[in-house]
Amino acid sequence: MMKPRGYSHAISVTGNHQTIYIGGQNAADKNRGLVGKGSLKKQTEQVLINIEKILEESDAKLEHVVKFNIYLVQGQDPQEGFQVFQEKWGDNPNYPIITVLFVAGLGNPDWLVEIDAMAIIPE
C-alpha cells in the first residue's frame, strides 16, 4: 500500500481507555455567529477550535483524536482545510484516520465544512 501523508490507514486501540464521540461541528463561535463566511480556511480553523474546546472538557487534546469525518460542500478545495489541519496537528507523527466526503449542502447554506471526530484517551 502507499504510505499516507497526513493521515493513517488504520488505528488499533486496546486496553482501558475513554472514548469521546464528537458530533458534527461547524464554524459557529460561542455566540452562534458564523466565523469565516465564504472562507473554507477560516471555517476549518473555527471548527478545529470548537473540537479542541470539547476535548478540553474531557482533559483531552487534539492528538487524542483517532478519526475525523470531514464533510465539504461541493466545489471547495480540500487543500485549504488540509493546510489548517497540518498547522494544528504540528509535528505529531500519529495521524488520525480521515474520511473526506463532498456533500451538496450542510444544515446552513453558509457552512462550507462540518467535521465530526472520535478520540481515545488512555486511563
N, CA, C and O of each residue as an XYZ file, in Angstrom:
492
protein
N       0.831     -1.190      0.000
C       0.000      0.000      0.000
C       0.872      1.248      0.000
O       2.007      1.233      0.476
N       0.330      2.306     -0.532
C       1.054      3.582     -0.486
C       1.135      4.069      0.950
O       0.250      3.789      1.759
N       2.191      4.791      1.263
C       2.329      5.388      2.583
C       1.533      6.695      2.598
O       1.806      7.593      1.801
N       0.553      6.807      3.495
C      -0.260      8.025      3.520
C       0.513      9.217      4.058
O       1.451      9.073      4.841
N       0.095     10.394      3.618
C       0.694     11.644      4.096
C      -0.392     12.467      4.764
O      -1.299     12.962      4.095
N      -0.306     12.614      6.074
C      -1.278     13.429      6.794
C      -2.440     12.669      7.387
O      -3.344     13.279      7.958
N      -2.444     11.347      7.269
C      -3.475     10.518      7.871
C      -2.949      9.100      7.987
O      -1.925      8.767      7.390
N      -3.641      8.259      8.751
C      -3.283      6.853      8.886
C      -4.331      6.002      8.181
O      -5.483      6.409      8.037
N      -3.915      4.813      7.744
C      -4.876      3.879      7.149
C      -5.770      3.250      8.212
O      -6.955      3.020      7.973
N      -5.204      2.972      9.383
C      -5.958      2.318     10.447
C      -5.321      2.635     11.794
O      -4.139      2.968     11.874
N      -6.122      2.528     12.850
C      -5.640      2.710     14.213
C      -6.248      1.595     15.054
O      -7.444      1.320     14.957
N      -5.434      0.959     15.871
C      -5.880     -0.099     16.758
C      -5.805      0.406     18.201
O      -4.797      0.982     18.609
N      -6.872      0.190     18.965
C      -6.916      0.632     20.356
C      -7.236     -0.577     21.228
O      -8.209     -1.287     20.973
N      -6.415     -0.817     22.264
C      -6.672     -1.889     23.206
C      -6.496     -1.361     24.624
O      -5.910     -0.297     24.823
N      -6.996     -2.092     25.600
C      -6.789     -1.713     26.992
C      -7.852     -0.773     27.517
O      -8.874     -0.526     26.876
N      -7.580     -0.252     28.713
C      -8.512      0.668     29.373
C      -8.388      2.051     28.761
O      -7.293      2.606     28.677
N      -9.497      2.595     28.340
C      -9.490      3.926     27.744
C     -10.882      4.543     27.802
O     -11.878      3.860     28.039
N     -10.920      5.827     27.583
C     -12.175      6.567     27.465
C     -12.327      6.954     26.004
O     -11.364      7.381     25.368
N     -13.523      6.806     25.475
C     -13.798      7.189     24.095
C     -14.709      8.406     24.090
O     -15.721      8.437     24.791
N     -14.349      9.396     23.303
C     -15.168     10.598     23.153
C     -15.632     10.668     21.708
O     -14.815     10.645     20.788
N     -16.929     10.753     21.508
C     -17.504     10.918     20.176
C     -17.966     12.363     20.056
O     -18.773     12.826     20.862
N     -17.472     13.062     19.076
C     -17.803     14.478     18.886
C     -18.692     14.599     17.650
O     -18.292     14.242     16.542
N     -19.887     15.103     17.862
C     -20.820     15.290     16.755
C     -20.329     16.365     15.791
O     -19.419     17.128     16.115
N     -20.920     16.420     14.631
C     -20.520     17.366     13.594
C     -20.425     18.793     14.100
O     -21.392     19.353     14.616
N     -19.248     19.368     13.944
C     -19.000     20.743     14.369
C     -18.928     21.642     13.140
O     -18.384     21.264     12.103
N     -19.485     22.833     13.281
C     -19.428     23.811     12.198
C     -18.651     25.024     12.691
O     -18.072     24.991     13.777
N     -18.635     26.082     11.909
C     -17.806     27.254     12.203
C     -18.519     28.306     13.036
O     -18.273     29.500     12.866
N     -19.399     27.880     13.933
C     -20.081     28.836     14.810
C     -19.197     29.154     16.009
O     -18.556     28.265     16.569
N     -19.166     30.417     16.397
C     -18.422     30.810     17.590
C     -19.339     30.656     18.813
O     -20.470     30.187     18.682
N     -18.856     31.050     20.005
C     -19.629     30.850     21.233
C     -20.938     31.634     21.251
O     -21.835     31.319     22.034
N     -21.058     32.656     20.394
C     -22.289     33.437     20.308
C     -23.190     32.974     19.165
O     -24.159     33.647     18.811
N     -22.857     31.816     18.596
C     -23.591     31.210     17.478
C     -23.428     31.954     16.160
O     -24.169     31.707     15.209
N     -22.466     32.859     16.104
C     -22.192     33.572     14.866
C     -21.261     32.770     13.980
O     -20.357     32.091     14.466
N     -21.484     32.851     12.687
C     -20.638     32.143     11.730
C     -19.296     32.849     11.595
O     -19.243     34.062     11.392
N     -18.221     32.090     11.708
C     -16.865     32.610     11.508
C     -16.427     32.238     10.093
O     -16.528     31.076      9.702
N     -15.948     33.198      9.333
C     -15.361     32.915      8.030
C     -16.330     32.663      6.893
O     -16.109     31.772      6.072
N     -17.392     33.433      6.836
C     -18.346     33.248      5.740
C     -17.609     33.312      4.398
O     -16.907     34.281      4.110
N     -17.779     32.275      3.592
C     -17.156     32.223      2.267
C     -15.712     31.741      2.258
O     -15.109     31.636      1.190
N     -15.137     31.444      3.434
C     -13.735     31.025      3.519
C     -13.620     29.647      4.171
O     -13.860     29.496      5.369
N     -13.252     28.651      3.376
C     -13.074     27.310      3.919
C     -11.952     27.296      4.953
O     -12.048     26.595      5.960
N     -10.905     28.054      4.715
C      -9.773     28.097      5.651
C     -10.229     28.594      7.028
O      -9.955     27.951      8.041
N     -10.909     29.714      7.064
C     -11.341     30.295      8.346
C     -12.393     29.428      9.034
O     -12.406     29.305     10.259
N     -13.269     28.832      8.236
C     -14.268     27.958      8.835
C     -13.610     26.706      9.416
O     -14.000     26.253     10.492
N     -12.632     26.146      8.732
C     -11.929     24.973      9.248
C     -11.198     25.313     10.539
O     -11.199     24.519     11.480
N     -10.577     26.483     10.591
C      -9.905     26.918     11.824
C     -10.888     26.941     12.989
O     -10.577     26.445     14.072
N     -12.074     27.514     12.776
C     -13.072     27.603     13.847
C     -13.592     26.226     14.232
O     -13.782     25.949     15.416
N     -13.822     25.363     13.259
C     -14.291     24.015     13.558
C     -13.279     23.297     14.460
O     -13.667     22.652     15.435
N     -11.996     23.406     14.139
C     -10.979     22.744     14.957
C     -10.870     23.380     16.348
O     -10.592     22.684     17.325
N     -11.084     24.679     16.440
C     -11.127     25.336     17.754
C     -12.280     24.747     18.572
O     -12.116     24.444     19.754
N     -13.438     24.588     17.942
C     -14.599     24.025     18.646
C     -14.319     22.598     19.106
O     -14.674     22.225     20.224
N     -13.688     21.804     18.256
C     -13.355     20.424     18.623
C     -12.370     20.412     19.788
O     -12.511     19.615     20.715
N     -11.379     21.290     19.742
C     -10.403     21.365     20.840
C     -11.080     21.731     22.161
O     -10.716     21.192     23.207
N     -12.054     22.635     22.131
C     -12.774     23.022     23.347
C     -13.553     21.841     23.921
O     -13.582     21.647     25.136
N     -14.174     21.065     23.065
C     -14.907     19.883     23.517
C     -13.940     18.887     24.144
O     -14.227     18.319     25.198
N     -12.805     18.675     23.506
C     -11.806     17.743     24.037
C     -11.292     18.200     25.401
O     -11.115     17.386     26.306
N     -11.056     19.501     25.545
C     -10.564     20.040     26.816
C     -11.500     19.712     27.973
O     -11.048     19.498     29.098
N     -12.795     19.672     27.704
C     -13.771     19.356     28.747
C     -13.579     17.950     29.299
O     -14.026     17.647     30.406
N     -12.914     17.090     28.526
C     -12.636     15.710     28.972
C     -11.151     15.502     29.228
O     -10.669     14.369     29.235
N     -10.424     16.605     29.440
C      -8.973     16.531     29.661
C      -8.254     15.833     28.515
O      -7.312     15.070     28.732
N      -8.698     16.096     27.318
C      -8.089     15.507     26.120
C      -7.552     16.616     25.226
O      -7.850     17.795     25.417
N      -6.764     16.213     24.259
C      -6.179     17.146     23.297
C      -6.430     16.651     21.882
O      -6.891     15.528     21.676
N      -6.128     17.486     20.926
C      -6.324     17.150     19.523
C      -5.601     15.858     19.150
O      -6.111     15.076     18.347
N      -4.412     15.624     19.724
C      -3.661     14.419     19.369
C      -4.316     13.128     19.859
O      -3.870     12.039     19.497
N      -5.375     13.231     20.685
C      -6.113     12.041     21.098
C      -7.139     11.617     20.048
O      -7.683     10.515     20.127
N      -7.404     12.473     19.074
C      -8.374     12.141     18.029
C      -7.792     11.041     17.150
O      -6.663     11.139     16.668
N      -8.596      9.980     16.948
C      -8.164      8.874     16.093
C      -8.940      8.826     14.778
O      -8.548      8.118     13.852
N     -10.047      9.582     14.693
C     -10.877      9.544     13.483
C     -11.571     10.873     13.268
O     -12.211     11.408     14.173
N     -11.439     11.400     12.067
C     -12.190     12.576     11.629
C     -13.034     12.193     10.420
O     -12.553     11.503      9.521
N     -14.284     12.634     10.392
C     -15.104     12.615      9.185
C     -15.288     14.069      8.796
O     -15.781     14.871      9.589
N     -14.896     14.408      7.587
C     -14.944     15.792      7.119
C     -15.933     15.881      5.966
O     -15.804     15.182      4.962
N     -16.911     16.743      6.126
C     -17.938     16.941      5.115
C     -17.710     18.312      4.488
O     -17.824     19.339      5.158
N     -17.389     18.318      3.204
C     -17.119     19.562      2.473
C     -18.215     19.807      1.451
O     -18.640     18.885      0.755
N     -18.665     21.033      1.360
C     -19.624     21.386      0.328
C     -18.923     21.287     -1.025
O     -17.797     21.756     -1.193
N     -19.599     20.676     -1.971
C     -19.031     20.510     -3.314
C     -18.508     21.842     -3.837
O     -19.116     22.894     -3.639
N     -17.356     21.763     -4.515
C     -16.753     22.954     -5.092
C     -15.656     23.548     -4.222
O     -14.920     24.428     -4.669
N     -15.539     23.073     -2.973
C     -14.479     23.575     -2.086
C     -13.167     22.846     -2.386
O     -13.171     21.683     -2.789
N     -12.065     23.535     -2.186
C     -10.741     22.936     -2.384
C     -10.298     22.319     -1.061
O      -9.999     23.061     -0.124
N     -10.243     20.993     -0.946
C      -9.890     20.371      0.322
C      -8.490     20.742      0.810
O      -8.207     20.618      2.002
N      -7.621     21.187     -0.071
C      -6.263     21.578      0.328
C      -6.283     22.740      1.318
O      -5.431     22.806      2.204
N      -7.238     23.653      1.184
C      -7.337     24.785      2.119
C      -7.565     24.287      3.545
O      -6.915     24.748      4.484
N      -8.480     23.356      3.695
C      -8.754     22.800      5.015
C      -7.615     21.931      5.504
O      -7.294     21.934      6.692
N      -7.000     21.184      4.595
C      -5.899     20.302      4.971
C      -4.714     21.110      5.491
O      -4.026     20.673      6.413
N      -4.472     22.270      4.918
C      -3.382     23.123      5.402
C      -3.625     23.559      6.843
O      -2.694     23.591      7.647
N      -4.855     23.892      7.167
C      -5.196     24.278      8.544
C      -4.962     23.086      9.469
O      -4.389     23.232     10.548
N      -5.409     21.912      9.039
C      -5.206     20.707      9.843
C      -3.717     20.475     10.089
O      -3.321     20.185     11.218
N      -2.892     20.598      9.060
C      -1.446     20.380      9.200
C      -0.846     21.357     10.208
O       0.001     20.975     11.015
N      -1.278     22.602     10.164
C      -0.771     23.608     11.108
C      -1.162     23.241     12.544
O      -0.342     23.346     13.456
N      -2.395     22.818     12.742
C      -2.867     22.452     14.083
C      -2.206     21.171     14.576
O      -1.840     21.074     15.747
N      -2.051     20.194     13.698
C      -1.530     18.897     14.082
C      -0.041     18.984     14.410
O       0.445     18.258     15.277
N       0.680     19.860     13.729
C       2.096     20.058     14.024
C       2.957     18.870     13.652
O       2.737     18.226     12.626
N       3.941     18.581     14.493
C       4.915     17.527     14.221
C       4.484     16.151     14.723
O       5.252     15.195     14.619
N       3.289     16.032     15.256
C       2.833     14.747     15.765
C       2.762     13.747     14.608
O       2.003     13.963     13.663
N       3.546     12.647     14.663
C       3.558     11.691     13.550
C       2.379     10.722     13.574
O       2.178      9.987     12.608
N       1.596     10.702     14.652
C       0.483      9.761     14.784
C      -0.794     10.363     14.203
O      -1.672     10.829     14.928
N      -0.868     10.337     12.889
C      -2.031     10.916     12.218
C      -3.281     10.085     12.467
O      -3.201      8.863     12.592
N      -4.437     10.740     12.541
C      -5.696     10.013     12.690
C      -6.152      9.449     11.345
O      -5.574      9.729     10.295
N      -7.196      8.655     11.420
C      -7.883      8.196     10.221
C      -8.761      9.361      9.768
O      -9.403     10.012     10.593
N      -8.794      9.623      8.475
C      -9.586     10.745      7.963
C     -10.399     10.291      6.756
O      -9.874      9.664      5.836
N     -11.684     10.617      6.775
C     -12.552     10.394      5.623
C     -13.091     11.753      5.195
O     -13.630     12.499      6.012
N     -12.946     12.069      3.920
C     -13.447     13.336      3.382
C     -14.580     13.019      2.413
O     -14.426     12.208      1.500
N     -15.713     13.668      2.624
C     -16.871     13.468      1.758
C     -17.324     14.806      1.205
O     -17.391     15.793      1.938
N     -17.632     14.847     -0.066
C     -18.226     16.037     -0.661
C     -19.739     15.900     -0.587
O     -20.296     14.859     -0.934
N     -20.399     16.965     -0.132
C     -21.849     16.953      0.028
C     -22.463     18.126     -0.731
O     -21.789     19.117     -1.015
N     -23.735     18.004     -1.052
C     -24.423     19.069     -1.781
C     -24.644     20.294     -0.904
O     -24.686     21.417     -1.405
N     -24.784     20.084      0.397
C     -25.006     21.195      1.312
C     -25.004     20.699      2.744
O     -25.029     19.496      3.000
N     -24.975     21.641      3.672
C     -25.000     21.324      5.104
C     -26.214     21.995      5.731
O     -27.051     22.536      5.008
N     -26.332     21.975      7.037
C     -27.509     22.489      7.739
C     -27.767     23.971      7.584
O     -28.885     24.430      7.814
N     -26.760     24.724      7.200
C     -26.881     26.157      6.965
C     -26.230     26.432      5.608
O     -25.129     25.938      5.360
N     -26.865     27.198      4.723
C     -26.291     27.410      3.396
C     -24.933     28.125      3.400
O     -24.224     28.095      2.394
N     -24.561     28.770      4.517
C     -23.260     29.448      4.594
C     -22.144     28.547      5.119
O     -20.971     28.914      5.054
N     -22.499     27.372      5.639
C     -21.476     26.446      6.129
C     -20.796     25.778      4.945
O     -21.463     25.303      4.026
N     -19.481     25.743      4.965
C     -18.700     25.095      3.907
C     -18.112     23.766      4.361
O     -17.740     22.933      3.534
N     -18.026     23.564      5.684
C     -17.405     22.351      6.230
C     -18.065     21.989      7.555
O     -18.473     22.859      8.325
N     -18.158     20.704      7.797
C     -18.586     20.179      9.082
C     -17.696     18.983      9.378
O     -17.414     18.178      8.490
N     -17.253     18.866     10.628
C     -16.334     17.785     10.993
C     -16.822     17.107     12.273
O     -17.137     17.773     13.259
N     -16.881     15.782     12.244
C     -17.095     15.035     13.482
C     -15.835     14.236     13.774
O     -15.004     14.017     12.892
N     -15.701     13.799     15.034
C     -14.446     13.173     15.440
C     -14.682     12.124     16.524
O     -15.714     12.113     17.196
N     -13.700     11.253     16.669
C     -13.677     10.282     17.748
C     -12.287     10.327     18.365
O     -11.279     10.272     17.660
N     -12.244     10.428     19.701
C     -10.964     10.494     20.414
C     -10.883      9.349     21.418
O     -11.894      8.908     21.965
N      -9.673      8.884     21.645
C      -9.401      7.831     22.622
C      -8.412      8.405     23.647
O      -7.349      8.914     23.293
N      -8.796      8.307     24.928
C      -7.930      8.809     25.997
C      -7.568      7.637     26.892
O      -8.454      6.999     27.461
N      -6.272      7.342     27.029
C      -5.869      6.252     27.940
C      -6.217      6.618     29.382
O      -6.098      7.776     29.783
N      -6.646      5.628     30.151
C      -6.957      5.883     31.562
C      -5.815      5.452     32.437
O      -5.889      5.586     33.658
